[in-house]
């Protein structure tokens, strides 16, 4: 049995396979998944699982060099933004970059996978860029 909190087989396998610079998107329930990008669908119902819990669990296994948010999240200010800011201050997600939501969706076409949560607050999406542990 694994010691880390992440139990989802598909997500754990994906994180183990990431190389430096690979991208993983954690998205809300409404984020479109580009054709050809793997979808790991965790959504059960509205809010379950939520974005923040999913992000924290992924961060327990993934080394992150940087992250990307849609700049619109700063305007809408969903509750998850406070958690994103705290994780950013802690250095858990590396350098932050902001793009428009449209540019964010274009960037997600290059992701290894999109993790769909049950989050239903606007713009609760993040691109995590894999780093290295050495």
ZAROLUM-597547 format. One record per atom (N, C-alpha, C): residue in three letters; y, x, z. Coordinates in steps of 0.2 Angstrom, whole numbers, padded with zeros to 4 digits, always signed. Each point is the difference from the previous one (the first is absolute). Layout:
<recs>
ALAYXZ;...
</recs>
This chain:
<recs>
UNK-0006+0004+0000;UNK+0006-0004+0000;UNK+0006+0004+0000;UNK+0005-0002-0004;UNK+0006+0004+0000;UNK+0004+0000+0006;UNK+0004+0005+0002;UNK+0004+0001+0006;UNK+0007-0003-0001;UNK+0003+0000-0007;UNK+0006-0002-0001;UNK+0001-0008-0001;UNK+0006-0002+0001;UNK+0000-0008+0000;UNK-0002-0003-0007;UNK+0001+0003-0006;UNK-0001-0003-0006;UNK-0008-0001-0001;UNK-0002-0006-0001;UNK-0007-0002-0001;UNK-0001-0002-0007;UNK+0005-0002-0004;UNK-0001-0003-0007;UNK-0003+0006-0004;UNK-0006-0001-0003;UNK-0004+0005-0004;UNK+0004+0002-0006;UNK+0003-0005-0004;UNK+0003+0002-0006;UNK+0006+0004+0001;UNK+0004-0002+0005;UNK+0006+0003+0002;UNK-0001+0007+0003;UNK-0005+0001+0004;UNK-0002+0006+0003;UNK-0002+0005-0006;UNK-0004-0002-0004;UNK-0003+0003-0006;UNK+0006+0003-0004;UNK+0005-0005-0002;UNK+0006+0002-0004;UNK+0004+0006+0003;UNK+0001-0001+0007;UNK+0004+0005+0003;UNK-0003+0007+0000;UNK-0007+0000+0001;UNK-0003+0006+0000;UNK+0000+0003-0007;UNK+0001-0004-0005;UNK+0000+0003-0007;UNK+0007+0002-0002;UNK+0005-0001+0003;UNK+0007+0001-0002;UNK+0001+0008+0000;UNK+0004+0002-0005;UNK+0002+0007-0001;UNK+0007+0000+0001;UNK+0003+0006+0001;UNK+0007+0001+0001;UNK+0004-0003-0006;UNK+0005-0004+0002;UNK+0004-0004-0004;UNK-0002-0007-0003;UNK-0007-0001+0002;UNK-0002-0007-0002;UNK+0003-0005+0004;UNK+0001-0006-0003;UNK+0004-0005+0003;UNK-0004-0006+0002;UNK+0001-0003+0006;UNK-0003-0006+0002;UNK+0005-0005+0002;UNK+0000-0006-0003;UNK+0005-0005+0002;UNK-0003-0005+0005;UNK+0004-0001+0005;UNK-0002-0006+0005;UNK+0005-0005-0001;UNK-0002-0006-0002;UNK+0004-0005-0003;UNK-0001-0007+0004;UNK+0006-0004-0001;UNK-0001-0007+0003;UNK-0004-0004-0004;UNK-0001-0006+0002;UNK-0004-0005-0004;UNK+0002-0001-0007;UNK+0007+0001-0001;UNK+0002-0002-0007;UNK+0001+0005-0005;UNK-0001+0007+0002;UNK+0001+0005-0004;UNK-0005+0000-0006;UNK+0003+0000-0006;UNK-0005+0000-0006;UNK-0004+0007+0000;UNK-0006-0001-0002;UNK-0004+0006-0001;UNK-0001+0002-0007;UNK+0002+0006-0002;UNK+0000+0001-0007;UNK-0007+0001-0003;UNK+0000-0002-0006;UNK-0007+0000-0003;UNK-0003+0007+0000;UNK-0006+0001+0002;UNK-0003+0007+0000;UNK+0001+0003+0006;UNK+0003-0002+0005;UNK+0001+0003+0007;UNK-0005-0004+0004;UNK-0004+0004+0004;UNK-0004-0003+0005;UNK+0003-0004+0005;UNK-0003-0006+0002;UNK+0003-0004+0005;UNK-0005+0000+0006;UNK+0002+0001+0005;UNK-0003-0001+0007;UNK+0003-0006+0003;UNK-0003-0005+0000;UNK+0003-0007+0002;UNK-0002-0001+0007;UNK+0004+0001+0005;UNK-0001-0001+0007;UNK+0002-0007+0002;UNK+0004-0004-0004;UNK+0004-0006+0002;UNK-0006-0005+0002;UNK+0001-0003+0005;UNK-0004-0006+0002;UNK+0004-0007+0000;UNK+0006+0001+0003;UNK+0005-0006+0000;UNK+0007+0003+0001;UNK+0005-0005+0000;UNK+0006+0003+0001;UNK+0001+0004+0007;UNK+0002+0006-0001;UNK+0001+0004+0006;UNK-0006+0004+0003;UNK-0006-0001-0003;UNK-0006+0003+0002;UNK-0003+0003-0006;UNK-0001+0007+0001;UNK+0003+0005+0004;UNK+0008+0000-0001;UNK+0004+0002+0004;UNK+0007+0001-0001;UNK+0001+0007-0003;UNK+0005+0001-0002;UNK+0002+0007-0004;UNK+0000+0006+0005;UNK+0003-0001+0006;UNK+0001+0005+0005;UNK-0007+0002+0003;UNK-0004-0004+0001;UNK-0007+0002+0003;UNK-0004+0003-0005;UNK+0001-0002-0006;UNK-0004+0003-0006;UNK+0003+0007-0001;UNK+0007+0001+0000;UNK+0003+0007-0001;UNK-0002+0004+0006;UNK+0000-0002+0006;UNK-0002+0005+0005;UNK-0007+0002+0000;UNK-0004-0005-0002;UNK-0007+0002-0001;UNK-0002+0005-0005;UNK+0004-0001-0006;UNK-0001+0005-0005;UNK+0003+0007+0002;UNK+0005+0000+0003;UNK+0003+0006+0003;UNK-0004+0004+0005;UNK-0005-0004+0003;UNK-0005+0004+0004;UNK-0004+0004-0003;UNK-0001-0001-0007;UNK-0005+0004-0004;UNK+0004+0004-0006;UNK+0005-0002-0002;UNK+0003+0003-0006;UNK+0006+0005+0002;UNK+0000+0006-0003;UNK+0005+0004+0001;UNK+0006-0001-0006;UNK+0006-0002+0003;UNK+0005-0003-0005;UNK+0005+0006+0000;UNK+0002+0001-0006;UNK+0005+0005-0002;UNK+0007-0003+0000;UNK+0000-0006-0003;UNK+0006-0004-0001;UNK-0001-0007-0002;UNK+0005-0004+0000;UNK-0001-0008-0001;UNK+0006-0002-0004;UNK-0002-0006-0003;UNK+0005-0003-0004;UNK+0001-0008+0002;UNK+0006-0002+0001;UNK+0001-0007+0001;UNK+0005-0003-0005;UNK+0000-0006-0001;UNK+0005-0004-0004;UNK+0006+0000+0004;UNK+0006+0001-0003;UNK+0006+0000+0003;UNK+0002-0007+0003;UNK-0003-0005-0003;UNK+0001-0007+0002;UNK-0002-0001+0007;UNK-0005+0004+0002;UNK-0002-0001+0007;UNK+0006+0001+0005;UNK+0004+0004-0002;UNK+0006+0002+0005;UNK+0005-0006+0000;UNK+0000-0004-0005;UNK+0004-0006-0001;UNK-0003-0006+0004;UNK-0006-0001-0001;UNK-0004-0006+0003;UNK-0002+0001+0007;UNK-0001+0007+0002;UNK-0001+0002+0007;UNK-0006-0004+0003;UNK-0006+0000-0003;UNK-0005-0004+0003;UNK-0002+0004+0007;UNK-0004-0003+0004;UNK-0002+0003+0007;UNK-0003+0006-0001;UNK-0004+0001-0006;UNK-0004+0006-0001;UNK+0005+0006-0001;UNK+0006-0001-0002;UNK+0004+0006-0001;UNK+0001+0004+0006;UNK+0001-0003+0006;UNK+0001+0003+0006;UNK-0006+0005+0002;UNK-0006-0002-0002;UNK-0006+0004+0001;UNK+0000+0006-0005;UNK+0002-0002-0006;UNK+0000+0005-0005;UNK+0005+0006+0002;UNK+0006-0002+0002;UNK+0005+0005+0003;UNK-0003+0004+0005;UNK-0003-0003+0005;UNK-0003+0003+0006;UNK-0005+0005-0003;UNK-0005-0002-0004;UNK-0005+0005-0003;UNK+0004+0006-0004;UNK+0005-0002-0003;UNK+0004+0005-0004;UNK+0003+0005+0005;UNK+0003-0002+0005;UNK+0003+0004+0005;UNK-0005+0005+0004;UNK-0006-0003+0001;UNK-0006+0004+0003;UNK-0003+0005-0005;UNK+0002+0000-0007;UNK-0003+0004-0005;UNK-0006-0002-0002;UNK-0003-0006+0001;UNK-0006-0002-0002;UNK-0001-0001-0007;UNK+0006-0001-0004;UNK-0001-0001-0007;UNK+0004+0004-0005;UNK+0002+0006+0003;UNK+0004+0005-0004;UNK+0007-0003-0002;UNK+0002+0003-0006;UNK+0007-0001-0002;UNK+0000-0007-0003;UNK+0005-0004+0001;UNK+0001-0007-0003;UNK+0004+0001-0007;UNK-0002-0004-0004;UNK+0003-0001-0007;UNK+0001-0008-0001;UNK+0006-0002-0003;UNK+0001-0007-0001;UNK+0001-0001-0008;UNK-0003-0005-0002;UNK+0000-0002-0007;UNK+0002-0008+0000;UNK+0002-0002-0006;UNK+0001-0007+0000;UNK-0007-0003+0000;UNK-0001-0007+0001;UNK-0006-0003+0000;UNK-0004+0000-0006;UNK+0004+0000-0006;UNK-0003+0000-0006;UNK-0002+0007-0002;UNK+0003+0005+0002;UNK-0002+0007+0000;UNK-0006+0001+0004;UNK+0000-0003+0006;UNK-0006+0001+0004;UNK-0006-0003-0003;UNK+0000-0006-0003;UNK-0005-0003-0004;UNK-0003+0005-0006;UNK+0005+0003-0003;UNK-0002+0005-0005;UNK-0004+0006+0003;UNK+0003+0002+0005;UNK-0003+0006+0003;UNK-0008-0002+0003;UNK-0001-0006+0002;UNK-0006-0002+0002;UNK-0005+0000-0005;UNK+0002+0000-0007;UNK-0005+0001-0005;UNK-0004+0007+0000;UNK+0003+0005+0003;UNK-0003+0006+0001;UNK-0004+0001+0006;UNK+0000-0005+0004;UNK-0004+0001+0007;UNK-0008+0000-0001;UNK-0003+0003+0004;UNK-0007+0000+0000;UNK-0003-0007+0002;UNK+0004-0004+0004;UNK-0002-0006+0003;UNK+0006-0004+0003;UNK-0001-0006+0000;UNK+0005-0005+0004;UNK-0005-0003+0005;UNK+0003+0000+0006;UNK-0003-0003+0006;UNK+0004-0007+0001;UNK-0003-0005-0001;UNK+0003-0007+0001;UNK-0001-0002+0007;UNK+0006-0002+0003;UNK-0001-0002+0007;UNK+0002-0008+0000;UNK+0000-0003+0005;UNK+0002-0007+0001;UNK+0007-0001+0002;UNK+0004+0006-0001;UNK+0007-0001+0002;UNK+0004-0004-0004;UNK+0004-0004+0002;UNK+0004-0005-0004;UNK+0008+0001+0002;UNK+0002+0005+0002;UNK+0007+0002+0001;UNK+0002+0004-0007;UNK+0006-0001-0002;UNK+0002+0003-0007;UNK+0000+0008+0001;UNK-0002+0003-0005;UNK+0001+0007-0002;UNK-0004+0004+0006;UNK-0005-0002+0003;UNK-0004+0004+0004;UNK-0006+0003-0004;UNK+0003+0005-0003;UNK-0004+0004-0005;UNK+0002+0008+0001;UNK-0005+0004+0000;UNK+0001+0007+0000;UNK-0005+0004-0005;UNK+0003+0005-0003;UNK-0004+0005-0003;UNK-0001+0006+0004;UNK-0006+0002+0002;UNK-0002+0006+0004;UNK-0002+0005-0005;UNK+0003+0006+0001;UNK-0002+0006-0005;UNK-0004+0004+0005;UNK-0006+0002-0002;UNK-0004+0004+0004;UNK+0002+0007+0000;UNK-0001+0003+0006;UNK+0002+0007+0001;UNK-0007+0004+0001;UNK+0001+0006+0003;UNK-0006+0004+0002;UNK+0000+0001+0007;UNK-0005+0002+0003;UNK-0001+0001+0007;UNK+0001+0008+0001;UNK+0000+0004-0005;UNK+0001+0007+0001;UNK+0006+0003-0003;
</recs>
